[in-house]
Amino acid sequence: MSNKADDSINKEVPFWITLLLAISCGVIVANVYYSQIIVGPISITTGIPAQAAGLIVTMTQIGYGAGLLFLAPLGDIIENRRLVVVTLLATALALAAAAWVRQAVPFLAASLFIGLGSVATQMLVPYAAHLSPPETQGRTVGNVMSGLLIGISMARPVSSMITDLFGWPAVFGLSAMVIILLAIVLALALPPRQPSVKLRYAVLLRSMWQLLLNTPILRRRAAYQACVFAAFSVFWTTVPLLLSGPVFQLSGREIALFALVGISGALAAPVAGRVADRGLVRPATAAAIGMVLVSMLLPLLVKPGSPGAMPVLVGAAILLNAGVFANQVLGQRTIYALSAEVRGRLNGLYMAIFFAGGAVGSSVGGWAYAAGGWILALLVGLAFTVITLLYFLTEK
């Protein structure tokens, strides 16, 4: 594969466009995570049984996963600005529906479409790479990804705060208005980008299987990220249970503040992008995996409830987020360099595979915590990381 004239804008991307794309990604992706911390009040209002309340989050994640496979690849054949704007308007409609309905089935359907539309973030990240010359693509992608990662970190505390003040429907209603405003701004501010590829949608989807089979570096980078993201999901699924339990007895708001430490990990994304632009992807990947490994080991060395336990947990959370976020940017920078023509499909496959790894980590982490507590959950996260390291050592 070779780069084509699709990477047509060979000037440095203006800072304001990079900033706009970073903010946009953060605002959009937050919609996937708003419901996670307010599942309780939503289930009470909509009549979803407590034992099925997890469906609220699951439906959003299913929608996002489907969007990665069936919508994100459209960036290879449809003018990118128009595609993003239309997707955002559809997302705003789904958010408005979620704010309005009070029955279980309509709310779950709205959640599915919120996840589906939020995949606009994964249309904007390859778009940012298209705007950049090859020598600074890593830096641009890293800067944009830092906005996305801050959005993920901020979503839960913002959702909790708005729910405390105005009730949970306000979370979705306010987001719908913000997304409409964002769609207007992007329509006016972003330069168009028309792909050179002309394919029917069915052919586009079929080609993704061939790309997966014929692109070893895609499979490898996706496997790295799937495993470390599984460890990430194990940690962030179970650490709230630990913090709210009898040892720490933190309130929901205090746990939300703990989650904010993840924002500092987002600083690793632009750094990783700059390192990748210098051709240092392999040592940077080793460093990223090493950070995740240390983040799993550190809490095992300190007894929960001891004087040093909370600082260790905070340090582990920062290291974990930094390692996972850096590895994601290194993977995206690597696959984006393969070919501009198939960048949307490569990104969709990469994201879908590692997103599946996160889903596995969440489910296994919940089981591990129920079966053996915090220590077993950490050991499961450590196992995922060791698998990543061993596979990385086979890279030539």
HELIX and SHEET records of a PDB file:
HELIX    1   1 PHE A   15  TYR A   33  1                                  19    
HELIX    2   2 TYR A   34  ILE A   37  5                                   4    
HELIX    3   3 VAL A   39  THR A   46  1                                   8    
HELIX    4   4 ALA A   50  ALA A   52  5                                   3    
HELIX    5   5 LEU A   55  PHE A   70  1                                  16    
HELIX    6   6 ALA A   72  ASP A   76  5                                   5    
HELIX    7   7 ASN A   80  TRP A  100  1                                  21    
HELIX    8   8 ALA A  104  GLY A  117  1                                  14    
HELIX    9   9 SER A  118  ALA A  120  5                                   3    
HELIX   10  10 THR A  121  LEU A  131  1                                  11    
HELIX   11  11 PRO A  134  THR A  136  5                                   3    
HELIX   12  12 GLN A  137  PHE A  166  1                                  30    
HELIX   13  13 TRP A  168  ALA A  189  1                                  22    
HELIX   14  14 TYR A  201  ASN A  214  1                                  14    
HELIX   15  15 PRO A  216  SER A  244  1                                  29    
HELIX   16  16 GLY A  252  ALA A  259  1                                   8    
HELIX   17  17 GLY A  262  GLY A  265  1                                   4    
HELIX   18  18 ALA A  268  ASP A  277  1                                  10    
HELIX   19  19 VAL A  281  LEU A  297  1                                  17    
HELIX   20  20 LEU A  298  LEU A  301  5                                   4    
HELIX   21  21 ALA A  309  TYR A  336  1                                  28    
HELIX   22  22 ARG A  343  PHE A  392  1                                  50    
END                                                                             
